[in-house]
Amino acid sequence: MQAVKMYTTAFCPYCVRAKQVLKSQGVAEIDEVRVDELPQERVRMMELTGRRTVPQIFIGDTYVGGCDDLIALDGRGGLMPLLNATV
């Protein structure tokens, strides 16, 4: 399974929801980067994505987007193939 990296904050309902979606698809481990604790990581996140809001989700080298983007990807059947893609 591809590695999952998610930029998050402590009290973010969208982050919680995104984690629930990923875990429901069998993701056991999420590399969570807390941008509220590490301001330099928010800068890095913004450089990578062009977005300021959390969550921002990467699966392997693929930038998925935020929670709504993840849910849409799952809804059209694209999440599992991305998670299971070979490296």
A tleap script that builds the chain and sets N, CA, C and O, in Angstrom:
source leaprc.protein.ff14SB
mol = sequence {
  NMET GLN ALA VAL LYS MET TYR THR THR ALA
  PHE CYS PRO TYR CYS VAL ARG ALA LYS GLN
  VAL LEU LYS SER GLN GLY VAL ALA GLU ILE
  ASP GLU VAL ARG VAL ASP GLU LEU PRO GLN
  GLU ARG VAL ARG MET MET GLU LEU THR GLY
  ARG ARG THR VAL PRO GLN ILE PHE ILE GLY
  ASP THR TYR VAL GLY GLY CYS ASP ASP LEU
  ILE ALA LEU ASP GLY ARG GLY GLY LEU MET
  PRO LEU LEU ASN ALA THR CVAL
}
set mol.1.N position { 0.854 -1.187 0.000 }
set mol.1.CA position { 0.000 0.000 0.000 }
set mol.1.C position { 0.892 1.239 0.000 }
set mol.1.O position { 1.926 1.279 0.666 }
set mol.2.N position { 0.472 2.237 -0.752 }
set mol.2.CA position { 1.212 3.493 -0.840 }
set mol.2.C position { 1.237 4.206 0.517 }
set mol.2.O position { 0.303 4.084 1.309 }
set mol.3.N position { 2.301 4.939 0.767 }
set mol.3.CA position { 2.401 5.766 1.970 }
set mol.3.C position { 1.431 6.937 1.849 }
set mol.3.O position { 1.229 7.482 0.764 }
set mol.4.N position { 0.838 7.312 2.972 }
set mol.4.CA position { -0.089 8.441 3.013 }
set mol.4.C position { 0.482 9.504 3.931 }
set mol.4.O position { 0.842 9.226 5.075 }
set mol.5.N position { 0.563 10.728 3.419 }
set mol.5.CA position { 1.029 11.877 4.199 }
set mol.5.C position { -0.095 12.897 4.217 }
set mol.5.O position { -0.690 13.208 3.185 }
set mol.6.N position { -0.378 13.417 5.417 }
set mol.6.CA position { -1.470 14.372 5.548 }
set mol.6.C position { -1.019 15.531 6.435 }
set mol.6.O position { -0.562 15.331 7.560 }
set mol.7.N position { -1.157 16.735 5.908 }
set mol.7.CA position { -0.917 17.943 6.685 }
set mol.7.C position { -2.200 18.251 7.441 }
set mol.7.O position { -3.270 18.342 6.841 }
set mol.8.N position { -2.095 18.413 8.775 }
set mol.8.CA position { -3.276 18.565 9.621 }
set mol.8.C position { -3.049 19.612 10.709 }
set mol.8.O position { -1.958 20.160 10.863 }
set mol.9.N position { -4.125 19.869 11.459 }
set mol.9.CA position { -4.059 20.614 12.711 }
set mol.9.C position { -4.806 19.807 13.770 }
set mol.9.O position { -5.469 18.819 13.453 }
set mol.10.N position { -4.694 20.231 15.025 }
set mol.10.CA position { -5.276 19.471 16.131 }
set mol.10.C position { -6.794 19.411 16.079 }
set mol.10.O position { -7.370 18.336 16.245 }
set mol.11.N position { -7.446 20.525 15.857 }
set mol.11.CA position { -8.905 20.574 15.943 }
set mol.11.C position { -9.517 20.864 14.588 }
set mol.11.O position { -10.060 21.944 14.353 }
set mol.12.N position { -9.425 19.902 13.714 }
set mol.12.CA position { -9.896 20.061 12.342 }
set mol.12.C position { -10.851 18.917 12.014 }
set mol.12.O position { -10.417 17.779 11.836 }
set mol.13.N position { -12.147 19.212 11.933 }
set mol.13.CA position { -13.097 18.133 11.633 }
set mol.13.C position { -12.880 17.508 10.253 }
set mol.13.O position { -13.171 16.328 10.058 }
set mol.14.N position { -12.376 18.281 9.304 }
set mol.14.CA position { -12.104 17.738 7.971 }
set mol.14.C position { -10.927 16.766 8.002 }
set mol.14.O position { -10.897 15.789 7.254 }
set mol.15.N position { -9.962 17.045 8.872 }
set mol.15.CA position { -8.827 16.126 9.039 }
set mol.15.C position { -9.306 14.803 9.631 }
set mol.15.O position { -8.901 13.727 9.189 }
set mol.16.N position { -10.170 14.899 10.631 }
set mol.16.CA position { -10.724 13.696 11.261 }
set mol.16.C position { -11.486 12.877 10.221 }
set mol.16.O position { -11.323 11.659 10.145 }
set mol.17.N position { -12.310 13.540 9.427 }
set mol.17.CA position { -13.107 12.845 8.408 }
set mol.17.C position { -12.212 12.191 7.360 }
set mol.17.O position { -12.456 11.052 6.960 }
set mol.18.N position { -11.183 12.898 6.915 }
set mol.18.CA position { -10.261 12.326 5.926 }
set mol.18.C position { -9.568 11.089 6.496 }
set mol.18.O position { -9.412 10.088 5.795 }
set mol.19.N position { -9.155 11.151 7.747 }
set mol.19.CA position { -8.522 9.980 8.374 }
set mol.19.C position { -9.488 8.812 8.444 }
set mol.19.O position { -9.093 7.667 8.225 }
set mol.20.N position { -10.768 9.091 8.751 }
set mol.20.CA position { -11.775 8.029 8.798 }
set mol.20.C position { -11.937 7.367 7.434 }
set mol.20.O position { -12.013 6.141 7.343 }
set mol.21.N position { -11.991 8.164 6.381 }
set mol.21.CA position { -12.132 7.623 5.027 }
set mol.21.C position { -10.940 6.736 4.698 }
set mol.21.O position { -11.113 5.624 4.199 }
set mol.22.N position { -9.743 7.214 4.971 }
set mol.22.CA position { -8.544 6.432 4.667 }
set mol.22.C position { -8.506 5.138 5.469 }
set mol.22.O position { -8.201 4.078 4.922 }
set mol.23.N position { -8.813 5.216 6.754 }
set mol.23.CA position { -8.793 4.009 7.590 }
set mol.23.C position { -9.856 3.014 7.143 }
set mol.23.O position { -9.642 1.805 7.228 }
set mol.24.N position { -11.003 3.505 6.667 }
set mol.24.CA position { -12.054 2.596 6.197 }
set mol.24.C position { -11.613 1.844 4.939 }
set mol.24.O position { -12.177 0.802 4.606 }
set mol.25.N position { -10.615 2.372 4.251 }
set mol.25.CA position { -10.078 1.728 3.055 }
set mol.25.C position { -8.819 0.917 3.363 }
set mol.25.O position { -8.123 0.475 2.449 }
set mol.26.N position { -8.530 0.725 4.639 }
set mol.26.CA position { -7.429 -0.150 5.028 }
set mol.26.C position { -6.104 0.529 5.298 }
set mol.26.O position { -5.099 -0.150 5.506 }
set mol.27.N position { -6.077 1.855 5.302 }
set mol.27.CA position { -4.823 2.555 5.602 }
set mol.27.C position { -4.560 2.449 7.098 }
set mol.27.O position { -5.333 2.957 7.910 }
set mol.28.N position { -3.474 1.793 7.450 }
set mol.28.CA position { -3.157 1.571 8.857 }
set mol.28.C position { -2.300 2.695 9.434 }
set mol.28.O position { -2.346 2.966 10.634 }
set mol.29.N position { -1.523 3.342 8.577 }
set mol.29.CA position { -0.594 4.357 9.077 }
set mol.29.C position { -0.647 5.592 8.188 }
set mol.29.O position { -0.574 5.504 6.962 }
set mol.30.N position { -0.776 6.746 8.839 }
set mol.30.CA position { -0.787 8.029 8.139 }
set mol.30.C position { 0.338 8.870 8.721 }
set mol.30.O position { 0.405 9.080 9.932 }
set mol.31.N position { 1.210 9.345 7.860 }
set mol.31.CA position { 2.261 10.267 8.285 }
set mol.31.C position { 1.606 11.638 8.430 }
set mol.31.O position { 1.387 12.348 7.449 }
set mol.32.N position { 1.300 11.991 9.670 }
set mol.32.CA position { 0.562 13.217 9.940 }
set mol.32.C position { 1.539 14.338 10.296 }
set mol.32.O position { 2.332 14.207 11.228 }
set mol.33.N position { 1.474 15.427 9.553 }
set mol.33.CA position { 2.332 16.586 9.786 }
set mol.33.C position { 1.457 17.689 10.360 }
set mol.33.O position { 0.596 18.229 9.665 }
set mol.34.N position { 1.673 18.021 11.616 }
set mol.34.CA position { 0.850 19.009 12.310 }
set mol.34.C position { 1.374 20.415 12.050 }
set mol.34.O position { 2.375 20.829 12.635 }
set mol.35.N position { 0.697 21.144 11.172 }
set mol.35.CA position { 1.149 22.475 10.805 }
set mol.35.C position { 0.877 23.510 11.894 }
set mol.35.O position { 1.438 24.605 11.855 }
set mol.36.N position { 0.020 23.178 12.868 }
set mol.36.CA position { -0.196 24.087 13.987 }
set mol.36.C position { 0.961 24.028 14.981 }
set mol.36.O position { 1.203 24.990 15.710 }
set mol.37.N position { 1.664 22.920 15.013 }
set mol.37.CA position { 2.823 22.772 15.891 }
set mol.37.C position { 4.133 23.123 15.183 }
set mol.37.O position { 5.114 23.490 15.829 }
set mol.38.N position { 4.144 23.010 13.867 }
set mol.38.CA position { 5.352 23.236 13.073 }
set mol.38.C position { 5.052 24.241 11.963 }
set mol.38.O position { 4.778 23.845 10.830 }
set mol.39.N position { 5.101 25.542 12.279 }
set mol.39.CA position { 4.744 26.563 11.294 }
set mol.39.C position { 5.533 26.469 9.983 }
set mol.39.O position { 4.998 26.781 8.919 }
set mol.40.N position { 6.777 26.048 10.050 }
set mol.40.CA position { 7.574 25.915 8.836 }
set mol.40.C position { 6.994 24.847 7.915 }
set mol.40.O position { 7.185 24.908 6.700 }
set mol.41.N position { 6.290 23.874 8.478 }
set mol.41.CA position { 5.649 22.842 7.659 }
set mol.41.C position { 4.427 23.396 6.937 }
set mol.41.O position { 4.098 22.929 5.846 }
set mol.42.N position { 3.744 24.387 7.524 }
set mol.42.CA position { 2.635 25.034 6.816 }
set mol.42.C position { 3.180 25.747 5.577 }
set mol.42.O position { 2.579 25.697 4.504 }
set mol.43.N position { 4.320 26.408 5.741 }
set mol.43.CA position { 4.954 27.079 4.597 }
set mol.43.C position { 5.286 26.049 3.523 }
set mol.43.O position { 5.025 26.272 2.340 }
set mol.44.N position { 5.858 24.933 3.932 }
set mol.44.CA position { 6.205 23.859 2.986 }
set mol.44.C position { 4.947 23.338 2.291 }
set mol.44.O position { 4.940 23.145 1.076 }
set mol.45.N position { 3.872 23.109 3.073 }
set mol.45.CA position { 2.606 22.633 2.527 }
set mol.45.C position { 2.088 23.599 1.473 }
set mol.45.O position { 1.646 23.181 0.403 }
set mol.46.N position { 2.141 24.883 1.773 }
set mol.46.CA position { 1.648 25.901 0.838 }
set mol.46.C position { 2.494 25.930 -0.432 }
set mol.46.O position { 1.967 26.132 -1.526 }
set mol.47.N position { 3.804 25.728 -0.289 }
set mol.47.CA position { 4.676 25.675 -1.467 }
set mol.47.C position { 4.326 24.478 -2.346 }
set mol.47.O position { 4.327 24.582 -3.573 }
set mol.48.N position { 4.029 23.345 -1.717 }
set mol.48.CA position { 3.732 22.119 -2.458 }
set mol.48.C position { 2.361 22.136 -3.116 }
set mol.48.O position { 2.188 21.627 -4.224 }
set mol.49.N position { 1.378 22.731 -2.421 }
set mol.49.CA position { -0.014 22.591 -2.866 }
set mol.49.C position { -0.647 23.880 -3.381 }
set mol.49.O position { -1.615 23.837 -4.140 }
set mol.50.N position { -0.107 25.018 -2.973 }
set mol.50.CA position { -0.743 26.286 -3.301 }
set mol.50.C position { -1.967 26.571 -2.443 }
set mol.50.O position { -2.712 27.514 -2.711 }
set mol.51.N position { -2.176 25.762 -1.418 }
set mol.51.CA position { -3.333 25.911 -0.536 }
set mol.51.C position { -2.885 26.158 0.897 }
set mol.51.O position { -1.797 25.755 1.309 }
set mol.52.N position { -3.768 26.842 1.655 }
set mol.52.CA position { -3.468 27.162 3.057 }
set mol.52.C position { -4.227 26.284 4.039 }
set mol.52.O position { -3.835 26.160 5.199 }
set mol.53.N position { -5.322 25.671 3.572 }
set mol.53.CA position { -6.202 24.940 4.476 }
set mol.53.C position { -5.750 23.500 4.663 }
set mol.53.O position { -5.008 22.951 3.848 }
set mol.54.N position { -6.211 22.905 5.747 }
set mol.54.CA position { -5.944 21.494 6.026 }
set mol.54.C position { -7.256 20.737 6.021 }
set mol.54.O position { -8.310 21.324 6.266 }
set mol.55.N position { -7.208 19.451 5.746 }
set mol.55.CA position { -6.009 18.675 5.444 }
set mol.55.C position { -5.562 18.855 3.992 }
set mol.55.O position { -6.336 19.250 3.120 }
set mol.56.N position { -4.317 18.556 3.777 }
set mol.56.CA position { -3.762 18.411 2.430 }
set mol.56.C position { -3.143 17.017 2.416 }
set mol.56.O position { -2.323 16.678 3.269 }
set mol.57.N position { -3.548 16.220 1.438 }
set mol.57.CA position { -3.268 14.789 1.459 }
set mol.57.C position { -2.447 14.378 0.242 }
set mol.57.O position { -2.728 14.763 -0.893 }
set mol.58.N position { -1.428 13.586 0.526 }
set mol.58.CA position { -0.600 12.969 -0.510 }
set mol.58.C position { -0.665 11.465 -0.343 }
set mol.58.O position { -0.551 10.951 0.770 }
set mol.59.N position { -0.848 10.758 -1.449 }
set mol.59.CA position { -0.777 9.299 -1.448 }
set mol.59.C position { 0.374 8.939 -2.366 }
set mol.59.O position { 0.321 9.162 -3.575 }
set mol.60.N position { 1.419 8.377 -1.768 }
set mol.60.CA position { 2.653 8.178 -2.524 }
set mol.60.C position { 3.143 9.537 -2.973 }
set mol.60.O position { 3.244 10.457 -2.162 }
set mol.61.N position { 3.447 9.676 -4.241 }
set mol.61.CA position { 3.889 10.955 -4.801 }
set mol.61.C position { 2.738 11.773 -5.373 }
set mol.61.O position { 2.958 12.856 -5.915 }
set mol.62.N position { 1.516 11.265 -5.258 }
set mol.62.CA position { 0.351 11.924 -5.859 }
set mol.62.C position { -0.318 12.850 -4.859 }
set mol.62.O position { -0.673 12.444 -3.752 }
set mol.63.N position { -0.484 14.099 -5.265 }
set mol.63.CA position { -1.217 15.061 -4.451 }
set mol.63.C position { -2.705 14.863 -4.699 }
set mol.63.O position { -3.177 15.011 -5.826 }
set mol.64.N position { -3.445 14.527 -3.642 }
set mol.64.CA position { -4.878 14.266 -3.739 }
set mol.64.C position { -5.681 15.542 -3.545 }
set mol.64.O position { -6.671 15.762 -4.243 }
set mol.65.N position { -5.269 16.387 -2.606 }
set mol.65.CA position { -6.007 17.601 -2.281 }
set mol.65.C position { -6.492 17.544 -0.848 }
set mol.65.O position { -5.832 16.972 0.020 }
set mol.66.N position { -7.657 18.144 -0.602 }
set mol.66.CA position { -8.228 18.189 0.733 }
set mol.66.C position { -9.230 17.074 0.964 }
set mol.66.O position { -9.308 16.120 0.191 }
set mol.67.N position { -9.991 17.206 2.036 }
set mol.67.CA position { -10.965 16.187 2.423 }
set mol.67.C position { -12.015 15.983 1.332 }
set mol.67.O position { -12.304 14.845 0.964 }
set mol.68.N position { -12.582 17.053 0.818 }
set mol.68.CA position { -13.596 16.925 -0.229 }
set mol.68.C position { -13.037 16.234 -1.473 }
set mol.68.O position { -13.726 15.442 -2.115 }
set mol.69.N position { -11.794 16.539 -1.801 }
set mol.69.CA position { -11.148 15.903 -2.949 }
set mol.69.C position { -10.971 14.404 -2.706 }
set mol.69.O position { -11.173 13.595 -3.611 }
set mol.70.N position { -10.594 14.041 -1.485 }
set mol.70.CA position { -10.419 12.632 -1.121 }
set mol.70.C position { -11.748 11.890 -1.216 }
set mol.70.O position { -11.811 10.792 -1.769 }
set mol.71.N position { -12.804 12.486 -0.681 }
set mol.71.CA position { -14.126 11.861 -0.715 }
set mol.71.C position { -14.606 11.707 -2.161 }
set mol.71.O position { -15.183 10.680 -2.516 }
set mol.72.N position { -14.372 12.714 -2.984 }
set mol.72.CA position { -14.759 12.633 -4.396 }
set mol.72.C position { -13.974 11.535 -5.108 }
set mol.72.O position { -14.540 10.780 -5.898 }
set mol.73.N position { -12.678 11.443 -4.831 }
set mol.73.CA position { -11.840 10.400 -5.427 }
set mol.73.C position { -12.357 9.022 -5.041 }
set mol.73.O position { -12.437 8.126 -5.881 }
set mol.74.N position { -12.704 8.855 -3.782 }
set mol.74.CA position { -13.242 7.584 -3.308 }
set mol.74.C position { -14.589 7.299 -3.979 }
set mol.74.O position { -14.857 6.167 -4.381 }
set mol.75.N position { -15.421 8.314 -4.098 }
set mol.75.CA position { -16.745 8.150 -4.685 }
set mol.75.C position { -16.721 7.715 -6.136 }
set mol.75.O position { -17.629 7.019 -6.590 }
set mol.76.N position { -15.699 8.113 -6.866 }
set mol.76.CA position { -15.613 7.701 -8.273 }
set mol.76.C position { -14.715 6.468 -8.464 }
set mol.76.O position { -14.353 6.114 -9.586 }
set mol.77.N position { -14.367 5.824 -7.337 }
set mol.77.CA position { -13.625 4.570 -7.415 }
set mol.77.C position { -12.143 4.711 -7.636 }
set mol.77.O position { -11.495 3.738 -8.022 }
set mol.78.N position { -11.572 5.884 -7.408 }
set mol.78.CA position { -10.154 6.088 -7.675 }
set mol.78.C position { -9.230 5.947 -6.479 }
set mol.78.O position { -8.010 5.891 -6.636 }
set mol.79.N position { -9.807 5.890 -5.276 }
set mol.79.CA position { -8.951 5.864 -4.091 }
set mol.79.C position { -8.212 4.536 -3.936 }
set mol.79.O position { -6.996 4.527 -3.744 }
set mol.80.N position { -8.917 3.440 -4.016 }
set mol.80.CA position { -8.261 2.146 -3.805 }
set mol.80.C position { -7.173 1.854 -4.849 }
set mol.80.O position { -6.095 1.390 -4.479 }
set mol.81.N position { -7.420 2.111 -6.138 }
set mol.81.CA position { -6.336 1.895 -7.094 }
set mol.81.C position { -5.098 2.752 -6.785 }
set mol.81.O position { -3.967 2.303 -6.971 }
set mol.82.N position { -5.317 3.972 -6.318 }
set mol.82.CA position { -4.195 4.844 -5.975 }
set mol.82.C position { -3.461 4.306 -4.751 }
set mol.82.O position { -2.231 4.278 -4.727 }
set mol.83.N position { -4.204 3.883 -3.747 }
set mol.83.CA position { -3.583 3.321 -2.542 }
set mol.83.C position { -2.797 2.049 -2.858 }
set mol.83.O position { -1.739 1.801 -2.278 }
set mol.84.N position { -3.322 1.254 -3.775 }
set mol.84.CA position { -2.701 -0.043 -4.078 }
set mol.84.C position { -1.717 0.001 -5.237 }
set mol.84.O position { -1.162 -1.031 -5.615 }
set mol.85.N position { -1.492 1.179 -5.805 }
set mol.85.CA position { -0.549 1.288 -6.927 }
set mol.85.C position { 0.846 0.853 -6.495 }
set mol.85.O position { 1.257 1.084 -5.358 }
set mol.86.N position { 1.559 0.228 -7.406 }
set mol.86.CA position { 2.928 -0.172 -7.091 }
set mol.86.C position { 3.826 1.058 -7.171 }
set mol.86.O position { 3.605 1.982 -7.954 }
set mol.87.N position { 4.827 1.023 -6.340 }
set mol.87.CA position { 5.730 2.176 -6.232 }
set mol.87.C position { 6.640 2.250 -7.426 }
set mol.87.O position { 7.471 3.154 -7.513 }
savepdb mol mol.pdb
quit
